[in-house]
């Protein structure tokens, strides 16, 4: 199972910042928030994926826009405002770019047909 680690520039100080339960999947594809305090990560299994936000200091993790379908939300990227996250998803039946707030609300498809 994959987890996200943070290390110093010289390779020292290795520490795990994601502690996602194995049943949720593997944490990967981290993206730093503009203020450097949070990471958006993709947590995936063979059948689905979710975007999570992790507070780096406290290691508190929240699953955003949770679903139970075979949907893959992947490859998060922060907007410069630090309040929105873009990601790719097959929620519409094909891979498109979506966005949501950092709380997992206001989910909107950005590319492709509505």
C-alpha angles and dihedrals in degrees: 000000000000125000130176118251130192122210136177118261090260092054096255127118097045111187134166113238099180121064098176114166113252091239090063094055138242124324115229145139097053120197122192118229114239091255092050093234100105141038126212109210138182112235111194143178126184090273108035146007137210136191115238131187118217125196102222095209098048098024088224108157129200127191111225127213092357119205138171099213127099090270123141116210105186149166103025122207127184123233112233089252090067089225101088135053128203120205141161119253142167092218090123094048095267135055110279137152116262134179137203139167120273086258092058096253134120093041110193136173110232104183135040129020116331 
